[in-house]
Amino acid sequence: MGSFSAWHWIIVLVVILIVFGAGKLPKVMGDVAQGVKNFKKGMAEDDTQPEKPAPLAEAPKPDPQPERRQS
């Protein structure tokens, strides 16, 4: 259960090549890189936009109490 050796990584790479094929691998890695790039861009845009305060909700008004009649 220790760390992975070089043989583990070689086997993982061979399995990836078999699954995706040598022709599709550059396209898949390009798509992954584009996704990471868009994620970082979105995170940077999120930091630059000032936060708008949430509108305050009005407190619910209590139901009017019925008048008590004295008898």
PDB file of N, H, CA, C and O in Angstrom:
ATOM      1  N   MET A   1       0.815  -1.197   0.000  1.00  0.00           N
ATOM      2  CA  MET A   1       0.000   0.000   0.000  1.00  0.00           C
ATOM      3  C   MET A   1       0.857   1.258   0.000  1.00  0.00           C
ATOM      4  O   MET A   1       0.352   2.350   0.260  1.00  0.00           O
ATOM      5  N   GLY A   2       2.136   1.118  -0.286  1.00  0.00           N
ATOM      6  H   GLY A   2       2.546   0.230  -0.496  1.00  0.00           H
ATOM      7  CA  GLY A   2       3.045   2.259  -0.275  1.00  0.00           C
ATOM      8  C   GLY A   2       2.888   3.103  -1.521  1.00  0.00           C
ATOM      9  O   GLY A   2       1.851   3.088  -2.185  1.00  0.00           O
ATOM     10  N   SER A   3       3.941   3.838  -1.821  1.00  0.00           N
ATOM     11  H   SER A   3       4.783   3.850  -1.282  1.00  0.00           H
ATOM     12  CA  SER A   3       3.901   4.698  -3.001  1.00  0.00           C
ATOM     13  C   SER A   3       4.056   3.861  -4.270  1.00  0.00           C
ATOM     14  O   SER A   3       4.465   2.701  -4.225  1.00  0.00           O
ATOM     15  N   PHE A   4       3.726   4.465  -5.373  1.00  0.00           N
ATOM     16  H   PHE A   4       3.394   5.407  -5.409  1.00  0.00           H
ATOM     17  CA  PHE A   4       3.800   3.764  -6.647  1.00  0.00           C
ATOM     18  C   PHE A   4       5.233   3.778  -7.165  1.00  0.00           C
ATOM     19  O   PHE A   4       5.927   4.791  -7.075  1.00  0.00           O
ATOM     20  N   SER A   5       5.664   2.658  -7.701  1.00  0.00           N
ATOM     21  H   SER A   5       5.101   1.834  -7.774  1.00  0.00           H
ATOM     22  CA  SER A   5       7.001   2.579  -8.288  1.00  0.00           C
ATOM     23  C   SER A   5       6.920   2.948  -9.767  1.00  0.00           C
ATOM     24  O   SER A   5       5.842   3.218 -10.297  1.00  0.00           O
ATOM     25  N   ALA A   6       8.061   2.954 -10.410  1.00  0.00           N
ATOM     26  H   ALA A   6       8.936   2.735  -9.980  1.00  0.00           H
ATOM     27  CA  ALA A   6       8.113   3.287 -11.835  1.00  0.00           C
ATOM     28  C   ALA A   6       7.331   2.269 -12.656  1.00  0.00           C
ATOM     29  O   ALA A   6       6.715   2.631 -13.659  1.00  0.00           O
ATOM     30  N   TRP A   7       7.344   0.997 -12.245  1.00  0.00           N
ATOM     31  H   TRP A   7       7.845   0.703 -11.431  1.00  0.00           H
ATOM     32  CA  TRP A   7       6.607  -0.038 -12.973  1.00  0.00           C
ATOM     33  C   TRP A   7       5.102   0.207 -12.920  1.00  0.00           C
ATOM     34  O   TRP A   7       4.396  -0.039 -13.899  1.00  0.00           O
ATOM     35  N   HIS A   8       4.616   0.684 -11.794  1.00  0.00           N
ATOM     36  H   HIS A   8       5.189   0.883 -10.999  1.00  0.00           H
ATOM     37  CA  HIS A   8       3.184   0.992 -11.692  1.00  0.00           C
ATOM     38  C   HIS A   8       2.799   2.064 -12.710  1.00  0.00           C
ATOM     39  O   HIS A   8       1.789   1.937 -13.403  1.00  0.00           O
ATOM     40  N   TRP A   9       3.619   3.131 -12.795  1.00  0.00           N
ATOM     41  H   TRP A   9       4.439   3.234 -12.231  1.00  0.00           H
ATOM     42  CA  TRP A   9       3.310   4.220 -13.711  1.00  0.00           C
ATOM     43  C   TRP A   9       3.408   3.770 -15.169  1.00  0.00           C
ATOM     44  O   TRP A   9       2.624   4.214 -16.009  1.00  0.00           O
ATOM     45  N   ILE A  10       4.355   2.899 -15.471  1.00  0.00           N
ATOM     46  H   ILE A  10       4.991   2.538 -14.789  1.00  0.00           H
ATOM     47  CA  ILE A  10       4.479   2.379 -16.839  1.00  0.00           C
ATOM     48  C   ILE A  10       3.242   1.575 -17.210  1.00  0.00           C
ATOM     49  O   ILE A  10       2.728   1.705 -18.321  1.00  0.00           O
ATOM     50  N   ILE A  11       2.764   0.748 -16.296  1.00  0.00           N
ATOM     51  H   ILE A  11       3.182   0.642 -15.393  1.00  0.00           H
ATOM     52  CA  ILE A  11       1.554  -0.043 -16.559  1.00  0.00           C
ATOM     53  C   ILE A  11       0.350   0.866 -16.750  1.00  0.00           C
ATOM     54  O   ILE A  11      -0.474   0.629 -17.633  1.00  0.00           O
ATOM     55  N   VAL A  12       0.245   1.910 -15.923  1.00  0.00           N
ATOM     56  H   VAL A  12       0.915   2.102 -15.206  1.00  0.00           H
ATOM     57  CA  VAL A  12      -0.871   2.857 -16.062  1.00  0.00           C
ATOM     58  C   VAL A  12      -0.814   3.536 -17.428  1.00  0.00           C
ATOM     59  O   VAL A  12      -1.844   3.671 -18.089  1.00  0.00           O
ATOM     60  N   LEU A  13       0.357   3.959 -17.857  1.00  0.00           N
ATOM     61  H   LEU A  13       1.194   3.850 -17.320  1.00  0.00           H
ATOM     62  CA  LEU A  13       0.492   4.609 -19.164  1.00  0.00           C
ATOM     63  C   LEU A  13       0.147   3.666 -20.308  1.00  0.00           C
ATOM     64  O   LEU A  13      -0.478   4.084 -21.283  1.00  0.00           O
ATOM     65  N   VAL A  14       0.542   2.404 -20.206  1.00  0.00           N
ATOM     66  H   VAL A  14       1.049   2.064 -19.414  1.00  0.00           H
ATOM     67  CA  VAL A  14       0.211   1.425 -21.245  1.00  0.00           C
ATOM     68  C   VAL A  14      -1.296   1.223 -21.321  1.00  0.00           C
ATOM     69  O   VAL A  14      -1.858   1.155 -22.414  1.00  0.00           O
ATOM     70  N   VAL A  15      -1.950   1.125 -20.177  1.00  0.00           N
ATOM     71  H   VAL A  15      -1.493   1.179 -19.289  1.00  0.00           H
ATOM     72  CA  VAL A  15      -3.410   0.955 -20.163  1.00  0.00           C
ATOM     73  C   VAL A  15      -4.088   2.176 -20.778  1.00  0.00           C
ATOM     74  O   VAL A  15      -5.047   2.032 -21.536  1.00  0.00           O
ATOM     75  N   ILE A  16      -3.607   3.363 -20.465  1.00  0.00           N
ATOM     76  H   ILE A  16      -2.828   3.480 -19.849  1.00  0.00           H
ATOM     77  CA  ILE A  16      -4.186   4.581 -21.043  1.00  0.00           C
ATOM     78  C   ILE A  16      -4.004   4.584 -22.559  1.00  0.00           C
ATOM     79  O   ILE A  16      -4.925   4.944 -23.293  1.00  0.00           O
ATOM     80  N   LEU A  17      -2.827   4.188 -23.030  1.00  0.00           N
ATOM     81  H   LEU A  17      -2.079   3.896 -22.433  1.00  0.00           H
ATOM     82  CA  LEU A  17      -2.603   4.126 -24.479  1.00  0.00           C
ATOM     83  C   LEU A  17      -3.520   3.112 -25.144  1.00  0.00           C
ATOM     84  O   LEU A  17      -3.997   3.343 -26.255  1.00  0.00           O
ATOM     85  N   ILE A  18      -3.769   1.996 -24.479  1.00  0.00           N
ATOM     86  H   ILE A  18      -3.382   1.809 -23.576  1.00  0.00           H
ATOM     87  CA  ILE A  18      -4.659   0.982 -25.050  1.00  0.00           C
ATOM     88  C   ILE A  18      -6.093   1.497 -25.099  1.00  0.00           C
ATOM     89  O   ILE A  18      -6.796   1.298 -26.090  1.00  0.00           O
ATOM     90  N   VAL A  19      -6.526   2.158 -24.025  1.00  0.00           N
ATOM     91  H   VAL A  19      -5.955   2.319 -23.220  1.00  0.00           H
ATOM     92  CA  VAL A  19      -7.915   2.628 -23.954  1.00  0.00           C
ATOM     93  C   VAL A  19      -8.155   3.749 -24.959  1.00  0.00           C
ATOM     94  O   VAL A  19      -9.117   3.696 -25.726  1.00  0.00           O
ATOM     95  N   PHE A  20      -7.302   4.749 -24.963  1.00  0.00           N
ATOM     96  H   PHE A  20      -6.521   4.792 -24.341  1.00  0.00           H
ATOM     97  CA  PHE A  20      -7.534   5.910 -25.814  1.00  0.00           C
ATOM     98  C   PHE A  20      -6.901   5.776 -27.191  1.00  0.00           C
ATOM     99  O   PHE A  20      -7.362   6.414 -28.137  1.00  0.00           O
ATOM    100  N   GLY A  21      -5.888   4.987 -27.324  1.00  0.00           N
ATOM    101  H   GLY A  21      -5.514   4.469 -26.555  1.00  0.00           H
ATOM    102  CA  GLY A  21      -5.189   4.873 -28.596  1.00  0.00           C
ATOM    103  C   GLY A  21      -4.201   6.008 -28.757  1.00  0.00           C
ATOM    104  O   GLY A  21      -4.385   7.090 -28.199  1.00  0.00           O
ATOM    105  N   ALA A  22      -3.154   5.759 -29.520  1.00  0.00           N
ATOM    106  H   ALA A  22      -3.004   4.880 -29.973  1.00  0.00           H
ATOM    107  CA  ALA A  22      -2.103   6.766 -29.688  1.00  0.00           C
ATOM    108  C   ALA A  22      -2.612   7.977 -30.469  1.00  0.00           C
ATOM    109  O   ALA A  22      -2.116   9.086 -30.268  1.00  0.00           O
ATOM    110  N   GLY A  23      -3.582   7.787 -31.346  1.00  0.00           N
ATOM    111  H   GLY A  23      -3.984   6.887 -31.508  1.00  0.00           H
ATOM    112  CA  GLY A  23      -4.094   8.901 -32.145  1.00  0.00           C
ATOM    113  C   GLY A  23      -4.981   9.847 -31.359  1.00  0.00           C
ATOM    114  O   GLY A  23      -4.959  11.056 -31.591  1.00  0.00           O
ATOM    115  N   LYS A  24      -5.758   9.312 -30.433  1.00  0.00           N
ATOM    116  H   LYS A  24      -5.775   8.330 -30.244  1.00  0.00           H
ATOM    117  CA  LYS A  24      -6.690  10.142 -29.673  1.00  0.00           C
ATOM    118  C   LYS A  24      -6.045  10.800 -28.461  1.00  0.00           C
ATOM    119  O   LYS A  24      -6.572  11.785 -27.944  1.00  0.00           O
ATOM    120  N   LEU A  25      -4.931  10.280 -28.004  1.00  0.00           N
ATOM    121  H   LEU A  25      -4.503   9.479 -28.424  1.00  0.00           H
ATOM    122  CA  LEU A  25      -4.327  10.769 -26.770  1.00  0.00           C
ATOM    123  C   LEU A  25      -3.976  12.258 -26.822  1.00  0.00           C
ATOM    124  O   LEU A  25      -4.273  12.961 -25.856  1.00  0.00           O
ATOM    125  N   PRO A  26      -3.362  12.783 -27.889  1.00  0.00           N
ATOM    126  CA  PRO A  26      -3.088  14.225 -27.921  1.00  0.00           C
ATOM    127  C   PRO A  26      -4.362  15.067 -27.866  1.00  0.00           C
ATOM    128  O   PRO A  26      -4.382  16.118 -27.226  1.00  0.00           O
ATOM    129  N   LYS A  27      -5.421  14.613 -28.531  1.00  0.00           N
ATOM    130  H   LYS A  27      -5.405  13.759 -29.051  1.00  0.00           H
ATOM    131  CA  LYS A  27      -6.686  15.356 -28.502  1.00  0.00           C
ATOM    132  C   LYS A  27      -7.285  15.348 -27.100  1.00  0.00           C
ATOM    133  O   LYS A  27      -7.782  16.370 -26.627  1.00  0.00           O
ATOM    134  N   VAL A  28      -7.239  14.200 -26.440  1.00  0.00           N
ATOM    135  H   VAL A  28      -6.835  13.370 -26.824  1.00  0.00           H
ATOM    136  CA  VAL A  28      -7.779  14.098 -25.083  1.00  0.00           C
ATOM    137  C   VAL A  28      -6.995  14.999 -24.142  1.00  0.00           C
ATOM    138  O   VAL A  28      -7.587  15.710 -23.330  1.00  0.00           O
ATOM    139  N   MET A  29      -5.670  14.977 -24.240  1.00  0.00           N
ATOM    140  H   MET A  29      -5.189  14.400 -24.900  1.00  0.00           H
ATOM    141  CA  MET A  29      -4.849  15.813 -23.365  1.00  0.00           C
ATOM    142  C   MET A  29      -5.065  17.294 -23.670  1.00  0.00           C
ATOM    143  O   MET A  29      -5.034  18.122 -22.760  1.00  0.00           O
ATOM    144  N   GLY A  30      -5.281  17.634 -24.936  1.00  0.00           N
ATOM    145  H   GLY A  30      -5.306  16.961 -25.675  1.00  0.00           H
ATOM    146  CA  GLY A  30      -5.585  19.019 -25.292  1.00  0.00           C
ATOM    147  C   GLY A  30      -6.907  19.465 -24.695  1.00  0.00           C
ATOM    148  O   GLY A  30      -7.030  20.595 -24.223  1.00  0.00           O
ATOM    149  N   ASP A  31      -7.898  18.582 -24.714  1.00  0.00           N
ATOM    150  H   ASP A  31      -7.798  17.664 -25.098  1.00  0.00           H
ATOM    151  CA  ASP A  31      -9.192  18.904 -24.112  1.00  0.00           C
ATOM    152  C   ASP A  31      -9.065  19.087 -22.603  1.00  0.00           C
ATOM    153  O   ASP A  31      -9.685  19.982 -22.029  1.00  0.00           O
ATOM    154  N   VAL A  32      -8.268  18.247 -21.967  1.00  0.00           N
ATOM    155  H   VAL A  32      -7.764  17.520 -22.434  1.00  0.00           H
ATOM    156  CA  VAL A  32      -8.051  18.376 -20.520  1.00  0.00           C
ATOM    157  C   VAL A  32      -7.355  19.699 -20.216  1.00  0.00           C
ATOM    158  O   VAL A  32      -7.738  20.405 -19.283  1.00  0.00           O
ATOM    159  N   ALA A  33      -6.337  20.035 -21.000  1.00  0.00           N
ATOM    160  H   ALA A  33      -6.026  19.462 -21.758  1.00  0.00           H
ATOM    161  CA  ALA A  33      -5.618  21.291 -20.790  1.00  0.00           C
ATOM    162  C   ALA A  33      -6.537  22.487 -20.999  1.00  0.00           C
ATOM    163  O   ALA A  33      -6.460  23.463 -20.253  1.00  0.00           O
ATOM    164  N   GLN A  34      -7.403  22.423 -22.001  1.00  0.00           N
ATOM    165  H   GLN A  34      -7.465  21.630 -22.607  1.00  0.00           H
ATOM    166  CA  GLN A  34      -8.357  23.512 -22.254  1.00  0.00           C
ATOM    167  C   GLN A  34      -9.330  23.650 -21.091  1.00  0.00           C
ATOM    168  O   GLN A  34      -9.683  24.764 -20.702  1.00  0.00           O
ATOM    169  N   GLY A  35      -9.762  22.528 -20.537  1.00  0.00           N
ATOM    170  H   GLY A  35      -9.475  21.623 -20.852  1.00  0.00           H
ATOM    171  CA  GLY A  35     -10.660  22.575 -19.388  1.00  0.00           C
ATOM    172  C   GLY A  35     -10.003  23.196 -18.177  1.00  0.00           C
ATOM    173  O   GLY A  35     -10.628  23.984 -17.467  1.00  0.00           O
ATOM    174  N   VAL A  36      -8.747  22.852 -17.930  1.00  0.00           N
ATOM    175  H   VAL A  36      -8.240  22.212 -18.506  1.00  0.00           H
ATOM    176  CA  VAL A  36      -8.017  23.439 -16.800  1.00  0.00           C
ATOM    177  C   VAL A  36      -7.830  24.935 -17.022  1.00  0.00           C
ATOM    178  O   VAL A  36      -7.964  25.728 -16.090  1.00  0.00           O
ATOM    179  N   LYS A  37      -7.522  25.316 -18.253  1.00  0.00           N
ATOM    180  H   LYS A  37      -7.414  24.672 -19.010  1.00  0.00           H
ATOM    181  CA  LYS A  37      -7.330  26.730 -18.581  1.00  0.00           C
ATOM    182  C   LYS A  37      -8.621  27.518 -18.358  1.00  0.00           C
ATOM    183  O   LYS A  37      -8.592  28.602 -17.775  1.00  0.00           O
ATOM    184  N   ASN A  38      -9.746  26.982 -18.817  1.00  0.00           N
ATOM    185  H   ASN A  38      -9.769  26.102 -19.290  1.00  0.00           H
ATOM    186  CA  ASN A  38     -11.032  27.653 -18.622  1.00  0.00           C
ATOM    187  C   ASN A  38     -11.397  27.725 -17.149  1.00  0.00           C
ATOM    188  O   ASN A  38     -11.971  28.718 -16.701  1.00  0.00           O
ATOM    189  N   PHE A  39     -11.073  26.685 -16.391  1.00  0.00           N
ATOM    190  H   PHE A  39     -10.608  25.878 -16.754  1.00  0.00           H
ATOM    191  CA  PHE A  39     -11.359  26.689 -14.959  1.00  0.00           C
ATOM    192  C   PHE A  39     -10.567  27.787 -14.260  1.00  0.00           C
ATOM    193  O   PHE A  39     -11.116  28.526 -13.443  1.00  0.00           O
ATOM    194  N   LYS A  40      -9.282  27.896 -14.576  1.00  0.00           N
ATOM    195  H   LYS A  40      -8.836  27.295 -15.239  1.00  0.00           H
ATOM    196  CA  LYS A  40      -8.452  28.935 -13.965  1.00  0.00           C
ATOM    197  C   LYS A  40      -8.942  30.324 -14.360  1.00  0.00           C
ATOM    198  O   LYS A  40      -8.950  31.240 -13.538  1.00  0.00           O
ATOM    199  N   LYS A  41      -9.352  30.481 -15.622  1.00  0.00           N
ATOM    200  H   LYS A  41      -9.345  29.736 -16.290  1.00  0.00           H
ATOM    201  CA  LYS A  41      -9.863  31.772 -16.088  1.00  0.00           C
ATOM    202  C   LYS A  41     -11.143  32.133 -15.337  1.00  0.00           C
ATOM    203  O   LYS A  41     -11.329  33.281 -14.933  1.00  0.00           O
ATOM    204  N   GLY A  42     -12.016  31.157 -15.154  1.00  0.00           N
ATOM    205  H   GLY A  42     -11.865  30.225 -15.482  1.00  0.00           H
ATOM    206  CA  GLY A  42     -13.251  31.402 -14.417  1.00  0.00           C
ATOM    207  C   GLY A  42     -12.994  31.762 -12.967  1.00  0.00           C
ATOM    208  O   GLY A  42     -13.671  32.625 -12.407  1.00  0.00           O
ATOM    209  N   MET A  43     -12.020  31.107 -12.358  1.00  0.00           N
ATOM    210  H   MET A  43     -11.470  30.406 -12.813  1.00  0.00           H
ATOM    211  CA  MET A  43     -11.686  31.424 -10.969  1.00  0.00           C
ATOM    212  C   MET A  43     -11.103  32.827 -10.860  1.00  0.00           C
ATOM    213  O   MET A  43     -11.385  33.538  -9.896  1.00  0.00           O
ATOM    214  N   ALA A  44     -10.286  33.238 -11.844  1.00  0.00           N
ATOM    215  H   ALA A  44     -10.057  32.660 -12.627  1.00  0.00           H
ATOM    216  CA  ALA A  44      -9.703  34.576 -11.827  1.00  0.00           C
ATOM    217  C   ALA A  44     -10.785  35.629 -12.027  1.00  0.00           C
ATOM    218  O   ALA A  44     -10.749  36.675 -11.380  1.00  0.00           O
ATOM    219  N   GLU A  45     -11.744  35.373 -12.910  1.00  0.00           N
ATOM    220  H   GLU A  45     -11.773  34.523 -13.436  1.00  0.00           H
ATOM    221  CA  GLU A  45     -12.838  36.321 -13.133  1.00  0.00           C
ATOM    222  C   GLU A  45     -13.715  36.431 -11.901  1.00  0.00           C
ATOM    223  O   GLU A  45     -14.243  37.504 -11.607  1.00  0.00           O
ATOM    224  N   ASP A  46     -13.873  35.353 -11.192  1.00  0.00           N
ATOM    225  H   ASP A  46     -13.444  34.481 -11.431  1.00  0.00           H
ATOM    226  CA  ASP A  46     -14.699  35.366  -9.989  1.00  0.00           C
ATOM    227  C   ASP A  46     -14.073  36.249  -8.920  1.00  0.00           C
ATOM    228  O   ASP A  46     -14.791  36.904  -8.165  1.00  0.00           O
ATOM    229  N   ASP A  47     -12.748  36.279  -8.844  1.00  0.00           N
ATOM    230  H   ASP A  47     -12.164  35.747  -9.457  1.00  0.00           H
ATOM    231  CA  ASP A  47     -12.069  37.095  -7.843  1.00  0.00           C
ATOM    232  C   ASP A  47     -12.116  38.571  -8.185  1.00  0.00           C
ATOM    233  O   ASP A  47     -12.091  39.406  -7.281  1.00  0.00           O
ATOM    234  N   THR A  48     -12.183  38.923  -9.471  1.00  0.00           N
ATOM    235  H   THR A  48     -12.203  38.245 -10.206  1.00  0.00           H
ATOM    236  CA  THR A  48     -12.134  40.323  -9.857  1.00  0.00           C
ATOM    237  C   THR A  48     -13.496  41.002  -9.760  1.00  0.00           C
ATOM    238  O   THR A  48     -13.555  42.228  -9.672  1.00  0.00           O
ATOM    239  N   GLN A  49     -14.572  40.258  -9.771  1.00  0.00           N
ATOM    240  H   GLN A  49     -14.524  39.262  -9.842  1.00  0.00           H
ATOM    241  CA  GLN A  49     -15.896  40.860  -9.699  1.00  0.00           C
ATOM    242  C   GLN A  49     -16.239  41.150  -8.243  1.00  0.00           C
ATOM    243  O   GLN A  49     -16.136  40.266  -7.393  1.00  0.00           O
ATOM    244  N   PRO A  50     -16.649  42.396  -7.947  1.00  0.00           N
ATOM    245  CA  PRO A  50     -17.013  42.698  -6.560  1.00  0.00           C
ATOM    246  C   PRO A  50     -18.293  41.965  -6.176  1.00  0.00           C
ATOM    247  O   PRO A  50     -19.189  41.746  -6.992  1.00  0.00           O
ATOM    248  N   GLU A  51     -18.337  41.607  -4.929  1.00  0.00           N
ATOM    249  H   GLU A  51     -17.609  41.785  -4.266  1.00  0.00           H
ATOM    250  CA  GLU A  51     -19.530  40.902  -4.458  1.00  0.00           C
ATOM    251  C   GLU A  51     -20.653  41.905  -4.237  1.00  0.00           C
ATOM    252  O   GLU A  51     -20.450  42.969  -3.653  1.00  0.00           O
ATOM    253  N   LYS A  52     -21.821  41.552  -4.707  1.00  0.00           N
ATOM    254  H   LYS A  52     -21.985  40.688  -5.182  1.00  0.00           H
ATOM    255  CA  LYS A  52     -22.988  42.386  -4.482  1.00  0.00           C
ATOM    256  C   LYS A  52     -23.662  41.891  -3.213  1.00  0.00           C
ATOM    257  O   LYS A  52     -23.862  40.689  -3.039  1.00  0.00           O
ATOM    258  N   PRO A  53     -24.011  42.811  -2.329  1.00  0.00           N
ATOM    259  CA  PRO A  53     -24.666  42.340  -1.103  1.00  0.00           C
ATOM    260  C   PRO A  53     -26.029  41.739  -1.425  1.00  0.00           C
ATOM    261  O   PRO A  53     -26.749  42.213  -2.303  1.00  0.00           O
ATOM    262  N   ALA A  54     -26.351  40.710  -0.711  1.00  0.00           N
ATOM    263  H   ALA A  54     -25.766  40.325   0.002  1.00  0.00           H
ATOM    264  CA  ALA A  54     -27.639  40.052  -0.914  1.00  0.00           C
ATOM    265  C   ALA A  54     -28.748  40.987  -0.442  1.00  0.00           C
ATOM    266  O   ALA A  54     -28.597  41.665   0.574  1.00  0.00           O
ATOM    267  N   PRO A  55     -29.854  41.028  -1.170  1.00  0.00           N
ATOM    268  CA  PRO A  55     -30.953  41.892  -0.720  1.00  0.00           C
ATOM    269  C   PRO A  55     -31.486  41.400   0.618  1.00  0.00           C
ATOM    270  O   PRO A  55     -31.630  40.202   0.863  1.00  0.00           O
ATOM    271  N   LEU A  56     -31.767  42.362   1.459  1.00  0.00           N
ATOM    272  H   LEU A  56     -31.650  43.335   1.261  1.00  0.00           H
ATOM    273  CA  LEU A  56     -32.271  42.010   2.780  1.00  0.00           C
ATOM    274  C   LEU A  56     -33.720  41.563   2.677  1.00  0.00           C
ATOM    275  O   LEU A  56     -34.539  42.205   2.019  1.00  0.00           O
ATOM    276  N   ALA A  57     -34.012  40.493   3.315  1.00  0.00           N
ATOM    277  H   ALA A  57     -33.346  39.972   3.850  1.00  0.00           H
ATOM    278  CA  ALA A  57     -35.381  39.985   3.321  1.00  0.00           C
ATOM    279  C   ALA A  57     -36.160  40.713   4.410  1.00  0.00           C
ATOM    280  O   ALA A  57     -35.656  40.953   5.508  1.00  0.00           O
ATOM    281  N   GLU A  58     -37.382  41.053   4.082  1.00  0.00           N
ATOM    282  H   GLU A  58     -37.791  40.859   3.190  1.00  0.00           H
ATOM    283  CA  GLU A  58     -38.213  41.720   5.075  1.00  0.00           C
ATOM    284  C   GLU A  58     -38.673  40.699   6.103  1.00  0.00           C
ATOM    285  O   GLU A  58     -38.968  39.549   5.780  1.00  0.00           O
ATOM    286  N   ALA A  59     -38.724  41.147   7.338  1.00  0.00           N
ATOM    287  H   ALA A  59     -38.485  42.082   7.600  1.00  0.00           H
ATOM    288  CA  ALA A  59     -39.188  40.263   8.403  1.00  0.00           C
ATOM    289  C   ALA A  59     -40.685  40.030   8.214  1.00  0.00           C
ATOM    290  O   ALA A  59     -41.417  40.963   7.887  1.00  0.00           O
ATOM    291  N   PRO A  60     -41.140  38.817   8.414  1.00  0.00           N
ATOM    292  CA  PRO A  60     -42.573  38.562   8.268  1.00  0.00           C
ATOM    293  C   PRO A  60     -43.356  39.326   9.335  1.00  0.00           C
ATOM    294  O   PRO A  60     -42.961  39.396  10.498  1.00  0.00           O
ATOM    295  N   LYS A  61     -44.456  39.881   8.904  1.00  0.00           N
ATOM    296  H   LYS A  61     -44.776  39.824   7.959  1.00  0.00           H
ATOM    297  CA  LYS A  61     -45.288  40.648   9.835  1.00  0.00           C
ATOM    298  C   LYS A  61     -46.141  39.678  10.637  1.00  0.00           C
ATOM    299  O   LYS A  61     -46.691  38.725  10.085  1.00  0.00           O
ATOM    300  N   PRO A  62     -46.253  39.921  11.941  1.00  0.00           N
ATOM    301  CA  PRO A  62     -47.067  39.009  12.756  1.00  0.00           C
ATOM    302  C   PRO A  62     -48.545  39.136  12.396  1.00  0.00           C
ATOM    303  O   PRO A  62     -49.020  40.202  12.004  1.00  0.00           O
ATOM    304  N   ASP A  63     -49.247  38.031  12.540  1.00  0.00           N
ATOM    305  H   ASP A  63     -48.860  37.166  12.858  1.00  0.00           H
ATOM    306  CA  ASP A  63     -50.682  38.044  12.287  1.00  0.00           C
ATOM    307  C   ASP A  63     -51.361  38.913  13.342  1.00  0.00           C
ATOM    308  O   ASP A  63     -50.988  38.884  14.515  1.00  0.00           O
ATOM    309  N   PRO A  64     -52.365  39.690  12.915  1.00  0.00           N
ATOM    310  CA  PRO A  64     -53.057  40.522  13.910  1.00  0.00           C
ATOM    311  C   PRO A  64     -53.784  39.635  14.923  1.00  0.00           C
ATOM    312  O   PRO A  64     -54.412  38.638  14.566  1.00  0.00           O
ATOM    313  N   GLN A  65     -53.680  40.022  16.179  1.00  0.00           N
ATOM    314  H   GLN A  65     -53.170  40.832  16.468  1.00  0.00           H
ATOM    315  CA  GLN A  65     -54.335  39.272  17.246  1.00  0.00           C
ATOM    316  C   GLN A  65     -55.819  39.645  17.280  1.00  0.00           C
ATOM    317  O   GLN A  65     -56.161  40.821  17.155  1.00  0.00           O
ATOM    318  N   PRO A  66     -56.688  38.673  17.443  1.00  0.00           N
ATOM    319  CA  PRO A  66     -58.116  39.005  17.550  1.00  0.00           C
ATOM    320  C   PRO A  66     -58.379  39.769  18.854  1.00  0.00           C
ATOM    321  O   PRO A  66     -57.729  39.550  19.876  1.00  0.00           O
ATOM    322  N   GLU A  67     -59.345  40.657  18.772  1.00  0.00           N
ATOM    323  H   GLU A  67     -59.873  40.834  17.942  1.00  0.00           H
ATOM    324  CA  GLU A  67     -59.671  41.450  19.964  1.00  0.00           C
ATOM    325  C   GLU A  67     -60.359  40.574  20.993  1.00  0.00           C
ATOM    326  O   GLU A  67     -61.169  39.708  20.663  1.00  0.00           O
ATOM    327  N   ARG A  68     -60.021  40.821  22.232  1.00  0.00           N
ATOM    328  H   ARG A  68     -59.364  41.525  22.500  1.00  0.00           H
ATOM    329  CA  ARG A  68     -60.663  40.071  23.314  1.00  0.00           C
ATOM    330  C   ARG A  68     -61.856  40.873  23.809  1.00  0.00           C
ATOM    331  O   ARG A  68     -61.778  42.081  24.028  1.00  0.00           O
ATOM    332  N   ARG A  69     -62.924  40.182  23.972  1.00  0.00           N
ATOM    333  H   ARG A  69     -62.987  39.200  23.794  1.00  0.00           H
ATOM    334  CA  ARG A  69     -64.133  40.836  24.480  1.00  0.00           C
ATOM    335  C   ARG A  69     -64.291  40.509  25.948  1.00  0.00           C
ATOM    336  O   ARG A  69     -64.115  39.367  26.374  1.00  0.00           O
ATOM    337  N   GLN A  70     -64.619  41.509  26.695  1.00  0.00           N
ATOM    338  H   GLN A  70     -64.762  42.436  26.349  1.00  0.00           H
ATOM    339  CA  GLN A  70     -64.866  41.278  28.120  1.00  0.00           C
ATOM    340  C   GLN A  70     -66.348  41.007  28.314  1.00  0.00           C
ATOM    341  O   GLN A  70     -67.197  41.684  27.735  1.00  0.00           O
ATOM    342  N   SER A  71     -66.640  40.030  29.118  1.00  0.00           N
ATOM    343  H   SER A  71     -65.950  39.480  29.588  1.00  0.00           H
ATOM    344  CA  SER A  71     -68.043  39.744  29.352  1.00  0.00           C
ATOM    345  C   SER A  71     -68.426  39.929  30.788  1.00  0.00           C
ATOM    346  O   SER A  71     -69.585  39.724  31.149  1.00  0.00           O
TER     347      SER A  71
END
